[in-house]
Amino acid sequence: MRRCIFSVVLLFVSLAIFAQMPSVKVENEKGELINTTTLLDGKTPLIVSFWSTTCKPCIRELDAIHEVLPDWLEEANFKVVAVSVDDNRFTAKAHSLVQGHGWSDFTVLYDKKQELMRAMNVTLTPQVYVLDGNGKIIYSHTGYTPGSEQELLETIKKL
């Protein structure tokens, strides 16, 4: 039994260490299909935040990041990618929400079929990842409590 538990834990640790940004096509703010790997340039880290229009903690987290973003960018070079997981019925609402909250500094993607969400094993929102410039997942967090966004900057500064 111990051996089985150890094997399962080792498998999850291995998956976490080697997890990468998957190659998935999603829609950008202009309505164009892009491959997620085009977000990677080999040097610039990414904060990737999965959100939906009905998730109040998601919106609070993205607002908190938006508020401190200018200060953070003085400390480190990185990009924020906000991935809406709303389906076709709510995409217009998601577009409006992005405009209304002024998230123009973010790269906003629309994962209408939840393909990126599934590929990155997102089960709940908000889900946020920090990826290095090559797409390796360095940090992952589910849920939001005020102030927890500071962990994102600390993780990026260590890269």
C-alpha positions in Angstrom: 0.0 0.0 0.0 2.8 2.4 0.9 4.5 1.7 -2.4 1.3 2.5 -4.3 0.8 5.8 -2.5 4.5 6.7 -3.0 4.2 5.9 -6.7 1.1 8.1 -7.1 2.8 11.0 -5.3 5.9 10.6 -7.4 3.7 10.7 -10.6 2.0 13.9 -9.5 5.3 15.6 -8.6 6.8 14.5 -11.9 3.9 15.9 -13.8 4.1 19.2 -11.9 7.8 19.6 -12.6 7.6 18.8 -16.3 4.2 20.6 -17.0 4.4 23.0 -20.0 2.1 25.4 -21.8 0.1 23.1 -24.1 -0.3 23.8 -27.8 -4.0 24.8 -28.1 -5.9 27.2 -30.4 -7.9 29.9 -28.6 -9.4 33.2 -29.7 -7.7 36.5 -29.0 -9.4 39.8 -28.3 -9.7 40.5 -32.1 -11.5 37.2 -32.6 -8.6 35.5 -34.3 -7.5 32.0 -33.5 -4.0 31.8 -32.1 -1.9 29.0 -30.8 -1.0 29.3 -27.1 2.6 28.5 -27.8 2.9 31.8 -29.7 2.7 33.6 -26.3 6.1 32.2 -25.4 9.3 34.0 -26.5 11.9 32.0 -24.5 12.6 34.8 -22.0 9.4 36.6 -20.8 7.6 34.9 -17.9 3.8 34.8 -18.0 1.0 35.0 -15.4 -1.8 32.9 -16.8 -5.1 33.4 -15.0 -8.2 31.4 -15.9 -11.5 33.3 -15.1 -15.2 33.5 -16.0 -17.8 36.2 -15.9 -19.7 34.5 -13.1 -16.7 34.1 -10.9 -16.4 37.0 -8.5 -13.1 35.9 -7.0 -11.7 35.7 -10.5 -12.6 39.3 -11.2 -11.3 40.5 -7.9 -8.0 38.8 -8.5 -7.6 40.2 -12.0 -8.6 43.7 -10.7 -6.0 43.4 -8.0 -3.3 42.4 -10.5 -4.4 45.2 -12.8 -4.1 47.7 -10.0 -0.5 46.8 -9.1 0.7 45.9 -12.6 2.5 49.3 -13.3 4.5 48.9 -10.0 5.2 45.2 -10.7 6.5 45.9 -14.2 9.1 48.3 -12.7 10.4 45.3 -10.7 10.2 42.6 -13.3 9.5 41.9 -17.0 6.5 39.6 -17.6 3.1 39.5 -19.2 -0.4 38.7 -17.9 -2.6 36.4 -19.9 -6.3 36.4 -18.8 -8.1 33.3 -20.2 -11.9 33.5 -20.2 -13.4 30.0 -20.0 -16.9 31.3 -20.8 -18.6 29.5 -23.6 -20.2 31.1 -26.7 -23.3 32.3 -24.8 -21.2 34.5 -22.5 -18.4 35.6 -24.7 -20.0 39.0 -25.4 -20.4 39.5 -21.7 -16.7 38.6 -21.2 -15.6 41.1 -23.8 -17.7 43.8 -22.1 -16.3 42.9 -18.7 -12.7 43.2 -20.0 -13.4 46.6 -21.4 -15.3 47.8 -18.3 -12.5 46.8 -16.0 -9.8 48.3 -18.2 -7.8 45.1 -18.5 -6.2 46.4 -21.7 -2.7 45.7 -20.3 -3.5 42.0 -20.3 -3.4 39.6 -23.2 -7.0 38.3 -23.1 -7.9 35.0 -24.6 -11.3 33.3 -25.0 -11.3 29.5 -24.4 -14.8 29.0 -25.6 -14.5 25.2 -25.8 -12.5 24.9 -22.6 -9.7 23.1 -24.5 -6.9 25.0 -22.9 -8.6 24.7 -19.6 -8.7 20.9 -19.9 -5.1 20.7 -21.3 -3.9 22.6 -18.2 -6.0 20.5 -15.8 -8.0 23.5 -14.6 -11.0 22.3 -12.6 -11.9 25.4 -10.6 -11.6 29.2 -11.2 -9.8 31.3 -10.4 -6.8 29.3 -11.3 -3.5 31.1 -11.9 -0.1 29.8 -13.1 3.3 31.4 -13.5 5.2 30.1 -16.5 8.8 30.8 -17.4 9.6 32.1 -20.8 9.8 28.6 -22.3 6.3 27.7 -20.9 7.3 25.6 -18.0 4.8 25.9 -15.1 6.7 27.2 -12.1 3.8 28.1 -9.8 0.1 27.2 -9.6 -2.7 28.4 -7.3 -6.4 27.9 -7.1 -8.8 30.4 -5.5 -8.2 33.9 -4.4 -7.8 35.7 -1.1 -6.9 39.4 -1.1 -3.1 39.8 -1.0 -2.4 36.4 -2.5 -1.5 38.0 -5.8 1.8 39.1 -4.2 3.0 35.5 -4.4 2.9 35.8 -8.2 5.4 38.7 -8.3 7.7 37.0 -5.8 7.7 33.9 -8.0 8.5 35.9 -11.1 11.3 37.8 -9.4 13.0 34.5 -8.6 13.1 33.5 -12.3 
